[in-house]
């Protein structure tokens, strides 16, 4: 009877040890998912800050400009009505805190329907 009790305890202990790594993986998963979520929020906040800085620039029309940020790298796309605004947009974007690089894909808007 004692041997049977010892075997049962050893079996239970073995099961507990065998399943503990699986439990550890499940507990770590939410933390791993939280990191991309917070970086997405930071990217959105940076893009918003760049757009806000552009909109506060005197004479700059931000309506045709799109701003995307990823890990500090900002991409400007869309079109502006004045060629000087292409370089101006890049300078303003670089001045925003948190921006590490700027890819300027802005083009000059020529008007018309096609």
N, CA, C and O atoms as a printed pandas DataFrame, in Angstrom:
     atom_number atom_name residue_name chain_id  residue_number  x_coord  y_coord  z_coord
0              1         N          UNK        A               1    0.822   -1.189    0.000
1              2        CA          UNK        A               1    0.000    0.000    0.000
2              3         C          UNK        A               1    0.868    1.254    0.000
3              4         O          UNK        A               1    0.572    2.233   -0.684
4              5         N          UNK        A               2    1.985    1.200    0.811
5              6        CA          UNK        A               2    2.885    2.340    0.856
6              7         C          UNK        A               2    3.541    2.558   -0.502
7              8         O          UNK        A               2    3.703    3.693   -0.949
8              9         N          UNK        A               3    3.917    1.456   -1.154
9             10        CA          UNK        A               3    4.559    1.571   -2.459
10            11         C          UNK        A               3    3.611    2.190   -3.477
11            12         O          UNK        A               3    4.033    2.989   -4.313
12            13         N          UNK        A               4    2.359    1.836   -3.414
13            14        CA          UNK        A               4    1.370    2.381   -4.333
14            15         C          UNK        A               4    1.185    3.878   -4.091
15            16         O          UNK        A               4    1.042    4.645   -5.044
16            17         N          UNK        A               5    1.186    4.298   -2.830
17            18        CA          UNK        A               5    1.045    5.705   -2.481
18            19         C          UNK        A               5    2.262    6.495   -2.964
19            20         O          UNK        A               5    2.120    7.611   -3.463
20            21         N          UNK        A               6    3.447    5.924   -2.818
21            22        CA          UNK        A               6    4.677    6.580   -3.259
22            23         C          UNK        A               6    4.674    6.723   -4.783
23            24         O          UNK        A               6    5.055    7.769   -5.308
24            25         N          UNK        A               7    4.249    5.683   -5.489
25            26        CA          UNK        A               7    4.175    5.739   -6.945
26            27         C          UNK        A               7    3.184    6.811   -7.399
27            28         O          UNK        A               7    3.442    7.536   -8.360
28            29         N          UNK        A               8    2.063    6.904   -6.712
29            30        CA          UNK        A               8    1.059    7.907   -7.065
30            31         C          UNK        A               8    1.608    9.318   -6.849
31            32         O          UNK        A               8    1.378   10.206   -7.669
32            33         N          UNK        A               9    2.334    9.525   -5.748
33            34        CA          UNK        A               9    2.932   10.829   -5.474
34            35         C          UNK        A               9    3.996   11.175   -6.512
35            36         O          UNK        A               9    4.065   12.308   -6.987
36            37         N          UNK        A              10    4.824   10.191   -6.861
37            38        CA          UNK        A              10    5.848   10.423   -7.874
38            39         C          UNK        A              10    5.224   10.741   -9.234
39            40         O          UNK        A              10    5.712   11.605   -9.962
40            41         N          UNK        A              11    4.157   10.046   -9.566
41            42        CA          UNK        A              11    3.456   10.299  -10.816
42            43         C          UNK        A              11    2.873   11.715  -10.830
43            44         O          UNK        A              11    2.975   12.426  -11.830
44            45         N          UNK        A              12    2.269   12.109   -9.726
45            46        CA          UNK        A              12    1.691   13.452   -9.629
46            47         C          UNK        A              12    2.780   14.521   -9.716
47            48         O          UNK        A              12    2.603   15.543  -10.379
48            49         N          UNK        A              13    3.902   14.282   -9.045
49            50        CA          UNK        A              13    5.014   15.238   -9.089
50            51         C          UNK        A              13    5.573   15.332  -10.508
51            52         O          UNK        A              13    5.893   16.422  -10.982
52            53         N          UNK        A              14    5.690   14.199  -11.175
53            54        CA          UNK        A              14    6.185   14.186  -12.555
54            55         C          UNK        A              14    5.267   14.944  -13.496
55            56         O          UNK        A              14    5.736   15.662  -14.378
56            57         N          UNK        A              15    3.976   14.792  -13.318
57            58        CA          UNK        A              15    3.001   15.506  -14.145
58            59         C          UNK        A              15    3.099   17.012  -13.914
59            60         O          UNK        A              15    3.016   17.797  -14.858
60            61         N          UNK        A              16    3.275   17.406  -12.660
61            62        CA          UNK        A              16    3.374   18.828  -12.335
62            63         C          UNK        A              16    4.603   19.448  -12.982
63            64         O          UNK        A              16    4.537   20.556  -13.515
64            65         N          UNK        A              17    5.718   18.740  -12.936
65            66        CA          UNK        A              17    6.954   19.243  -13.540
66            67         C          UNK        A              17    6.817   19.292  -15.060
67            68         O          UNK        A              17    7.286   20.240  -15.691
68            69         N          UNK        A              18    6.190   18.296  -15.647
69            70        CA          UNK        A              18    6.059   18.226  -17.099
70            71         C          UNK        A              18    5.154   19.327  -17.646
71            72         O          UNK        A              18    5.384   19.807  -18.757
72            73         N          UNK        A              19    4.145   19.735  -16.906
73            74        CA          UNK        A              19    3.216   20.749  -17.413
74            75         C          UNK        A              19    3.625   22.169  -17.058
75            76         O          UNK        A              19    3.058   23.114  -17.607
76            77         N          UNK        A              20    4.580   22.356  -16.170
77            78        CA          UNK        A              20    4.948   23.718  -15.775
78            79         C          UNK        A              20    5.541   24.541  -16.918
79            80         O          UNK        A              20    5.262   25.739  -16.966
80            81         N          UNK        A              21    6.348   23.990  -17.854
81            82        CA          UNK        A              21    6.812   24.816  -18.976
82            83         C          UNK        A              21    5.661   25.303  -19.859
83            84         O          UNK        A              21    5.706   26.423  -20.368
84            85         N          UNK        A              22    4.650   24.487  -20.041
85            86        CA          UNK        A              22    3.502   24.900  -20.842
86            87         C          UNK        A              22    2.771   26.053  -20.171
87            88         O          UNK        A              22    2.330   26.985  -20.844
88            89         N          UNK        A              23    2.642   25.998  -18.874
89            90        CA          UNK        A              23    2.005   27.092  -18.150
90            91         C          UNK        A              23    2.842   28.356  -18.243
91            92         O          UNK        A              23    2.295   29.450  -18.387
92            93         N          UNK        A              24    4.137   28.227  -18.165
93            94        CA          UNK        A              24    5.019   29.390  -18.253
94            95         C          UNK        A              24    4.889   30.055  -19.620
95            96         O          UNK        A              24    4.924   31.282  -19.711
96            97         N          UNK        A              25    4.740   29.267  -20.683
97            98        CA          UNK        A              25    4.576   29.836  -22.017
98            99         C          UNK        A              25    3.285   30.627  -22.112
99           100         O          UNK        A              25    3.279   31.722  -22.674
100          101         N          UNK        A              26    2.210   30.111  -21.588
101          102        CA          UNK        A              26    0.928   30.797  -21.657
102          103         C          UNK        A              26    0.939   32.088  -20.872
103          104         O          UNK        A              26    0.304   33.060  -21.280
104          105         N          UNK        A              27    1.649   32.125  -19.750
105          106        CA          UNK        A              27    1.693   33.337  -18.949
106          107         C          UNK        A              27    2.539   34.405  -19.615
107          108         O          UNK        A              27    2.275   35.591  -19.423
108          109         N          UNK        A              28    3.539   34.034  -20.386
109          110        CA          UNK        A              28    4.412   34.999  -21.045
110          111         C          UNK        A              28    3.783   35.550  -22.322
111          112         O          UNK        A              28    4.167   36.630  -22.770
112          113         N          UNK        A              29    2.848   34.853  -22.908
113          114        CA          UNK        A              29    2.260   35.273  -24.173
114          115         C          UNK        A              29    1.616   36.655  -24.111
115          116         O          UNK        A              29    1.848   37.446  -25.026
116          117         N          UNK        A              30    0.820   37.000  -23.093
117          118        CA          UNK        A              30    0.244   38.346  -23.072
118          119         C          UNK        A              30    1.303   39.441  -23.036
119          120         O          UNK        A              30    1.098   40.504  -23.623
120          121         N          UNK        A              31    2.412   39.217  -22.373
121          122        CA          UNK        A              31    3.475   40.217  -22.329
122          123         C          UNK        A              31    4.081   40.401  -23.711
123          124         O          UNK        A              31    4.409   41.522  -24.101
124          125         N          UNK        A              32    4.233   39.311  -24.455
125          126        CA          UNK        A              32    4.788   39.401  -25.796
126          127         C          UNK        A              32    3.834   40.139  -26.730
127          128         O          UNK        A              32    4.284   40.855  -27.624
128          129         N          UNK        A              33    2.542   39.981  -26.542
129          130        CA          UNK        A              33    1.564   40.667  -27.373
130          131         C          UNK        A              33    1.445   42.133  -26.997
131          132         O          UNK        A              33    1.069   42.947  -27.841
132          133         N          UNK        A              34    1.750   42.494  -25.765
133          134        CA          UNK        A              34    1.636   43.879  -25.316
134          135         C          UNK        A              34    2.696   44.756  -25.965
135          136         O          UNK        A              34    2.441   45.934  -26.217
136          137         N          UNK        A              35    3.876   44.216  -26.241
137          138        CA          UNK        A              35    4.951   45.015  -26.830
138          139         C          UNK        A              35    4.568   45.559  -28.209
139          140         O          UNK        A              35    4.726   46.758  -28.437
140          141         N          UNK        A              36    4.070   44.733  -29.143
141          142        CA          UNK        A              36    3.671   45.291  -30.433
142          143         C          UNK        A              36    2.541   46.311  -30.302
143          144         O          UNK        A              36    2.501   47.289  -31.048
144          145         N          UNK        A              37    1.640   46.092  -29.375
145          146        CA          UNK        A              37    0.537   47.025  -29.163
146          147         C          UNK        A              37    1.065   48.389  -28.755
147          148         O          UNK        A              37    0.613   49.410  -29.272
148          149         N          UNK        A              38    2.028   48.414  -27.819
149          150        CA          UNK        A              38    2.552   49.694  -27.358
150          151         C          UNK        A              38    3.389   50.365  -28.440
151          152         O          UNK        A              38    3.411   51.593  -28.514
152          153         N          UNK        A              39    4.083   49.592  -29.285
153          154        CA          UNK        A              39    4.849   50.213  -30.362
154          155         C          UNK        A              39    3.913   50.782  -31.426
155          156         O          UNK        A              39    4.228   51.805  -32.034
156          157         N          UNK        A              40    2.780   50.144  -31.660
157          158        CA          UNK        A              40    1.788   50.691  -32.588
158          159         C          UNK        A              40    1.266   52.022  -32.070
159          160         O          UNK        A              40    1.101   52.976  -32.831
160          161         N          UNK        A              41    1.007   52.077  -30.773
161          162        CA          UNK        A              41    0.524   53.324  -30.182
162          163         C          UNK        A              41    1.575   54.415  -30.294
163          164         O          UNK        A              41    1.247   55.567  -30.581
164          165         N          UNK        A              42    2.834   54.064  -30.071
165          166        CA          UNK        A              42    3.920   55.044  -30.180
166          167         C          UNK        A              42    4.055   55.527  -31.624
167          168         O          UNK        A              42    4.273   56.715  -31.862
168          169         N          UNK        A              43    3.927   54.616  -32.585
169          170        CA          UNK        A              43    4.005   54.994  -33.997
170          171         C          UNK        A              43    2.868   55.943  -34.367
171          172         O          UNK        A              43    3.084   56.937  -35.061
172          173         N          UNK        A              44    1.661   55.635  -33.902
173          174        CA          UNK        A              44    0.520   56.512  -34.182
174          175         C          UNK        A              44    0.718   57.891  -33.569
175          176         O          UNK        A              44    0.421   58.909  -34.194
176          177         N          UNK        A              45    1.221   57.914  -32.345
177          178        CA          UNK        A              45    1.445   59.187  -31.660
178          179         C          UNK        A              45    2.504   60.014  -32.387
179          180         O          UNK        A              45    2.362   61.231  -32.504
180          181         N          UNK        A              46    3.558   59.372  -32.873
181          182        CA          UNK        A              46    4.607   60.092  -33.592
182          183         C          UNK        A              46    4.072   60.645  -34.912
183          184         O          UNK        A              46    4.341   61.796  -35.254
184          185         N          UNK        A              47    3.325   59.844  -35.648
185          186        CA          UNK        A              47    2.744   60.309  -36.912
186          187         C          UNK        A              47    1.822   61.498  -36.663
187          188         O          UNK        A              47    1.808   62.458  -37.434
188          189         N          UNK        A              48    1.064   61.424  -35.597
189          190        CA          UNK        A              48    0.152   62.515  -35.248
190          191         C          UNK        A              48    0.931   63.780  -34.888
191          192         O          UNK        A              48    0.526   64.885  -35.250
192          193         N          UNK        A              49    2.042   63.622  -34.179
193          194        CA          UNK        A              49    2.866   64.773  -33.799
194          195         C          UNK        A              49    3.480   65.435  -35.033
195          196         O          UNK        A              49    3.554   66.661  -35.107
196          197         N          UNK        A              50    3.917   64.631  -35.998
197          198        CA          UNK        A              50    4.481   65.182  -37.233
198          199         C          UNK        A              50    3.399   65.918  -38.009
199          200         O          UNK        A              50    3.629   67.026  -38.493
200          201         N          UNK        A              51    2.232   65.321  -38.131
201          202        CA          UNK        A              51    1.125   65.964  -38.855
202          203         C          UNK        A              51    0.731   67.273  -38.179
203          204         O          UNK        A              51    0.457   68.268  -38.850
204          205         N          UNK        A              52    0.703   67.267  -36.846
205          206        CA          UNK        A              52    0.367   68.479  -36.096
206          207         C          UNK        A              52    1.406   69.575  -36.363
207          208         O          UNK        A              52    1.053   70.738  -36.559
208          209         N          UNK        A              53    2.686   69.196  -36.371
209          210        CA          UNK        A              53    3.751   70.171  -36.641
210          211         C          UNK        A              53    3.617   70.739  -38.054
211          212         O          UNK        A              53    3.819   71.935  -38.265
212          213         N          UNK        A              54    3.282   69.892  -39.012
213          214        CA          UNK        A              54    3.084   70.370  -40.380
214          215         C          UNK        A              54    1.899   71.327  -40.462
215          216         O          UNK        A              54    1.965   72.345  -41.151
216          217         N          UNK        A              55    0.823   71.001  -39.762
217          218        CA          UNK        A              55   -0.373   71.851  -39.822
218          219         C          UNK        A              55   -0.151   73.208  -39.159
219          220         O          UNK        A              55   -0.838   74.177  -39.483
220          221         N          UNK        A              56    0.802   73.281  -38.235
221          222        CA          UNK        A              56    1.100   74.550  -37.565
222          223         C          UNK        A              56    2.133   75.383  -38.322
223          224         O          UNK        A              56    2.432   76.511  -37.930
224          225         N          UNK        A              57    2.673   74.831  -39.398
225          226        CA          UNK        A              57    3.652   75.560  -40.201
226          227         C          UNK        A              57    2.911   76.581  -41.061
227          228         O          UNK        A              57    2.032   76.211  -41.839
228          229         N          UNK        A              58    3.260   77.868  -40.926
229          230        CA          UNK        A              58    2.558   78.913  -41.686
230          231         C          UNK        A              58    2.626   78.676  -43.197
231          232         O          UNK        A              58    3.702   78.460  -43.754
232          233         N          UNK        A              59    1.466   78.721  -43.850
233          234        CA          UNK        A              59    1.380   78.581  -45.294
234          235         C          UNK        A              59    1.459   77.160  -45.814
235          236         O          UNK        A              59    1.433   76.946  -47.025
236          237         N          UNK        A              60    1.555   76.183  -44.921
237          238        CA          UNK        A              60    1.664   74.790  -45.361
238          239         C          UNK        A              60    0.286   74.149  -45.378
239          240         O          UNK        A              60   -0.414   74.137  -44.366
240          241         N          UNK        A              61   -0.103   73.611  -46.544
241          242        CA          UNK        A              61   -1.391   72.926  -46.683
242          243         C          UNK        A              61   -1.174   71.431  -46.481
243          244         O          UNK        A              61   -0.586   70.759  -47.328
244          245         N          UNK        A              62   -1.656   70.915  -45.346
245          246        CA          UNK        A              62   -1.416   69.526  -44.968
246          247         C          UNK        A              62   -2.499   68.577  -45.499
247          248         O          UNK        A              62   -2.430   67.368  -45.275
248          249         N          UNK        A              63   -3.491   69.123  -46.198
249          250        CA          UNK        A              63   -4.647   68.306  -46.592
250          251         C          UNK        A              63   -4.297   67.139  -47.515
251          252         O          UNK        A              63   -4.979   66.115  -47.480
252          253         N          UNK        A              64   -3.263   67.262  -48.330
253          254        CA          UNK        A              64   -2.905   66.170  -49.236
254          255         C          UNK        A              64   -1.713   65.351  -48.777
255          256         O          UNK        A              64   -1.160   64.562  -49.543
256          257         N          UNK        A              65   -1.316   65.541  -47.514
257          258        CA          UNK        A              65   -0.114   64.880  -46.997
258          259         C          UNK        A              65   -0.498   63.747  -46.055
259          260         O          UNK        A              65   -1.353   63.912  -45.186
260          261         N          UNK        A              66    0.135   62.607  -46.233
261          262        CA          UNK        A              66   -0.077   61.451  -45.364
262          263         C          UNK        A              66    1.218   61.167  -44.620
263          264         O          UNK        A              66    2.302   61.200  -45.202
264          265         N          UNK        A              67    1.094   60.889  -43.326
265          266        CA          UNK        A              67    2.265   60.646  -42.482
266          267         C          UNK        A              67    2.151   59.256  -41.881
267          268         O          UNK        A              67    1.133   58.903  -41.285
268          269         N          UNK        A              68    3.218   58.463  -42.048
269          270        CA          UNK        A              68    3.269   57.127  -41.455
270          271         C          UNK        A              68    4.557   57.034  -40.646
271          272         O          UNK        A              68    5.607   57.497  -41.091
272          273         N          UNK        A              69    4.479   56.439  -39.464
273          274        CA          UNK        A              69    5.665   56.287  -38.619
274          275         C          UNK        A              69    5.811   54.837  -38.200
275          276         O          UNK        A              69    4.831   54.133  -37.957
276          277         N          UNK        A              70    7.065   54.412  -38.122
277          278        CA          UNK        A              70    7.345   53.050  -37.646
278          279         C          UNK        A              70    8.715   53.048  -36.976
279          280         O          UNK        A              70    9.750   53.156  -37.634
280          281         N          UNK        A              71    8.695   52.925  -35.673
281          282        CA          UNK        A              71    9.937   52.866  -34.910
282          283         C          UNK        A              71   10.806   54.105  -35.056
283          284         O          UNK        A              71   12.032   54.000  -35.037
284          285         N          UNK        A              72   10.200   55.262  -35.200
285          286        CA          UNK        A              72   10.946   56.511  -35.339
286          287         C          UNK        A              72   11.184   56.921  -36.782
287          288         O          UNK        A              72   11.518   58.075  -37.051
288          289         N          UNK        A              73   11.015   55.991  -37.713
289          290        CA          UNK        A              73   11.178   56.298  -39.140
290          291         C          UNK        A              73    9.850   56.812  -39.681
291          292         O          UNK        A              73    8.827   56.135  -39.584
292          293         N          UNK        A              74    9.873   58.008  -40.250
293          294        CA          UNK        A              74    8.654   58.650  -40.744
294          295         C          UNK        A              74    8.664   58.647  -42.268
295          296         O          UNK        A              74    9.687   58.925  -42.893
296          297         N          UNK        A              75    7.510   58.329  -42.859
297          298        CA          UNK        A              75    7.343   58.398  -44.306
298          299         C          UNK        A              75    6.280   59.434  -44.617
299          300         O          UNK        A              75    5.163   59.370  -44.103
300          301         N          UNK        A              76    6.639   60.389  -45.463
301          302        CA          UNK        A              76    5.700   61.405  -45.935
302          303         C          UNK        A              76    5.295   61.027  -47.352
303          304         O          UNK        A              76    6.152   60.753  -48.191
304          305         N          UNK        A              77    3.998   61.011  -47.621
305          306        CA          UNK        A              77    3.528   60.713  -48.971
306          307         C          UNK        A              77    2.347   61.617  -49.282
307          308         O          UNK        A              77    1.822   62.308  -48.408
308          309         N          UNK        A              78    1.942   61.598  -50.543
309          310        CA          UNK        A              78    0.853   62.465  -50.967
310          311         C          UNK        A              78    1.389   63.576  -51.845
311          312         O          UNK        A              78    2.443   63.435  -52.466
312          313         N          UNK        A              79    0.656   64.692  -51.897
313          314        CA          UNK        A              79    1.084   65.785  -52.763
314          315         C          UNK        A              79    0.869   67.134  -52.094
315          316         O          UNK        A              79    0.022   67.298  -51.216
316          317         N          UNK        A              80    1.670   68.091  -52.546
317          318        CA          UNK        A              80    1.568   69.477  -52.076
318          319         C          UNK        A              80    1.434   70.371  -53.303
319          320         O          UNK        A              80    1.800   69.971  -54.409
320          321         N          UNK        A              81    0.910   71.583  -53.111
321          322        CA          UNK        A              81    0.648   72.483  -54.238
322          323         C          UNK        A              81    1.849   73.338  -54.610
323          324         O          UNK        A              81    1.896   73.905  -55.701
324          325         N          UNK        A              82    2.820   73.433  -53.709
325          326        CA          UNK        A              82    4.003   74.260  -53.946
326          327         C          UNK        A              82    5.250   73.396  -53.762
327          328         O          UNK        A              82    5.391   72.719  -52.744
328          329         N          UNK        A              83    6.146   73.418  -54.736
329          330        CA          UNK        A              83    7.343   72.585  -54.698
330          331         C          UNK        A              83    8.217   72.819  -53.483
331          332         O          UNK        A              83    8.870   71.892  -53.004
332          333         N          UNK        A              84    8.243   74.050  -52.971
333          334        CA          UNK        A              84    9.075   74.343  -51.799
334          335         C          UNK        A              84    8.568   73.628  -50.549
335          336         O          UNK        A              84    9.313   73.423  -49.590
336          337         N          UNK        A              85    7.291   73.252  -50.575
337          338        CA          UNK        A              85    6.718   72.566  -49.414
338          339         C          UNK        A              85    7.219   71.125  -49.287
339          340         O          UNK        A              85    7.106   70.527  -48.217
340          341         N          UNK        A              86    7.763   70.571  -50.349
341          342        CA          UNK        A              86    8.291   69.204  -50.288
342          343         C          UNK        A              86    9.480   69.161  -49.335
343          344         O          UNK        A              86    9.529   68.317  -48.440
344          345         N          UNK        A              87   10.431   70.062  -49.522
345          346        CA          UNK        A              87   11.592   70.099  -48.620
346          347         C          UNK        A              87   11.209   70.648  -47.255
347          348         O          UNK        A              87   11.749   70.223  -46.234
348          349         N          UNK        A              88   10.272   71.597  -47.239
349          350        CA          UNK        A              88    9.826   72.163  -45.964
350          351         C          UNK        A              88    9.201   71.080  -45.084
351          352         O          UNK        A              88    9.444   71.044  -43.878
352          353         N          UNK        A              89    8.404   70.207  -45.678
353          354        CA          UNK        A              89    7.757   69.134  -44.921
354          355         C          UNK        A              89    8.791   68.209  -44.298
355          356         O          UNK        A              89    8.643   67.782  -43.153
356          357         N          UNK        A              90    9.835   67.903  -45.053
357          358        CA          UNK        A              90   10.886   67.030  -44.533
358          359         C          UNK        A              90   11.617   67.693  -43.362
359          360         O          UNK        A              90   11.904   67.042  -42.357
360          361         N          UNK        A              91   11.913   68.979  -43.493
361          362        CA          UNK        A              91   12.595   69.706  -42.415
362          363         C          UNK        A              91   11.746   69.741  -41.146
363          364         O          UNK        A              91   12.252   69.537  -40.042
364          365         N          UNK        A              92   10.458   70.001  -41.317
365          366        CA          UNK        A              92    9.553   70.050  -40.164
366          367         C          UNK        A              92    9.466   68.675  -39.513
367          368         O          UNK        A              92    9.514   68.566  -38.287
368          369         N          UNK        A              93    9.341   67.631  -40.319
369          370        CA          UNK        A              93    9.243   66.266  -39.779
370          371         C          UNK        A              93   10.498   65.904  -38.994
371          372         O          UNK        A              93   10.404   65.315  -37.917
372          373         N          UNK        A              94   11.670   66.250  -39.522
373          374        CA          UNK        A              94   12.932   65.948  -38.827
374          375         C          UNK        A              94   13.038   66.670  -37.488
375          376         O          UNK        A              94   13.728   66.201  -36.583
376          377         N          UNK        A              95   12.362   67.803  -37.358
377          378        CA          UNK        A              95   12.453   68.590  -36.125
378          379         C          UNK        A              95   11.578   68.044  -34.996
379          380         O          UNK        A              95   11.713   68.472  -33.850
380          381         N          UNK        A              96   10.693   67.114  -35.303
381          382        CA          UNK        A              96    9.793   66.558  -34.291
382          383         C          UNK        A              96   10.554   65.550  -33.435
383          384         O          UNK        A              96   11.255   64.677  -33.946
384          385         N          UNK        A              97   10.399   65.693  -32.131
385          386        CA          UNK        A              97   11.087   64.796  -31.199
386          387         C          UNK        A              97   10.634   63.352  -31.411
387          388         O          UNK        A              97    9.437   63.075  -31.488
388          389         N          UNK        A              98   11.595   62.439  -31.504
389          390        CA          UNK        A              98   11.297   61.022  -31.694
390          391         C          UNK        A              98   11.514   60.551  -33.117
391          392         O          UNK        A              98   11.579   59.348  -33.369
392          393         N          UNK        A              99   11.627   61.491  -34.060
393          394        CA          UNK        A              99   11.853   61.124  -35.457
394          395         C          UNK        A              99   13.330   60.805  -35.648
395          396         O          UNK        A              99   14.197   61.621  -35.337
396          397         N          UNK        A             100   13.608   59.607  -36.162
397          398        CA          UNK        A             100   14.998   59.196  -36.393
398          399         C          UNK        A             100   15.393   59.305  -37.861
399          400         O          UNK        A             100   16.567   59.500  -38.174
400          401         N          UNK        A             101   14.419   59.179  -38.763
401          402        CA          UNK        A             101   14.694   59.329  -40.195
402          403         C          UNK        A             101   13.404   59.717  -40.906
403          404         O          UNK        A             101   12.303   59.486  -40.407
404          405         N          UNK        A             102   13.569   60.318  -42.095
405          406        CA          UNK        A             102   12.405   60.736  -42.882
406          407         C          UNK        A             102   12.578   60.253  -44.317
407          408         O          UNK        A             102   13.604   60.503  -44.950
408          409         N          UNK        A             103   11.565   59.560  -44.818
409          410        CA          UNK        A             103   11.503   59.176  -46.224
410          411         C          UNK        A             103   10.457   60.083  -46.863
411          412         O          UNK        A             103    9.267   59.979  -46.567
412          413         N          UNK        A             104   10.908   60.966  -47.736
413          414        CA          UNK        A             104   10.018   61.965  -48.321
414          415         C          UNK        A             104    9.567   61.510  -49.704
415          416         O          UNK        A             104   10.339   61.544  -50.662
416          417         N          UNK        A             105    8.321   61.090  -49.796
417          418        CA          UNK        A             105    7.753   60.637  -51.065
418          419         C          UNK        A             105    6.687   61.610  -51.565
419          420         O          UNK        A             105    5.820   61.237  -52.354
420          421         N          UNK        A             106    6.757   62.852  -51.103
421          422        CA          UNK        A             106    5.794   63.860  -51.527
422          423         C          UNK        A             106    6.025   64.224  -52.991
423          424         O          UNK        A             106    7.159   64.234  -53.470
424          425         N          UNK        A             107    4.941   64.522  -53.687
425          426        CA          UNK        A             107    5.019   64.952  -55.078
426          427         C          UNK        A             107    4.307   66.286  -55.223
427          428         O          UNK        A             107    3.570   66.717  -54.337
428          429         N          UNK        A             108    4.540   66.924  -56.348
429          430        CA          UNK        A             108    3.910   68.203  -56.636
430          431         C          UNK        A             108    2.550   67.953  -57.271
431          432         O          UNK        A             108    2.441   67.215  -58.249
432          433         N          UNK        A             109    1.522   68.565  -56.716
433          434        CA          UNK        A             109    0.161   68.431  -57.228
434          435         C          UNK        A             109    0.023   69.329  -58.453
435          436         O          UNK        A             109    0.301   70.526  -58.387
436          437         N          UNK        A             110   -0.409   68.746  -59.569
437          438        CA          UNK        A             110   -0.530   69.514  -60.811
438          439         C          UNK        A             110   -1.964   69.916  -61.110
439          440         O          UNK        A             110   -2.202   70.639  -62.077
440          441         N          UNK        A             111   -2.920   69.474  -60.318
441          442        CA          UNK        A             111   -4.315   69.834  -60.533
442          443         C          UNK        A             111   -4.964   68.965  -61.587
443          444         O          UNK        A             111   -4.343   68.054  -62.135
444          445         N          UNK        A             112   -6.203   69.254  -61.858
445          446        CA          UNK        A             112   -6.932   68.503  -62.868
446          447         C          UNK        A             112   -7.617   67.280  -62.292
447          448         O          UNK        A             112   -7.510   66.993  -61.099
448          449         N          UNK        A             113   -8.316   66.571  -63.145
449          450        CA          UNK        A             113   -9.081   65.397  -62.720
450          451         C          UNK        A             113   -8.421   64.089  -63.129
451          452         O          UNK        A             113   -9.028   63.037  -62.932
452          453         N          UNK        A             114   -7.277   64.092  -63.659
453          454        CA          UNK        A             114   -6.715   62.828  -64.079
454          455         C          UNK        A             114   -5.320   62.964  -64.432
455          456         O          UNK        A             114   -4.681   61.984  -64.813
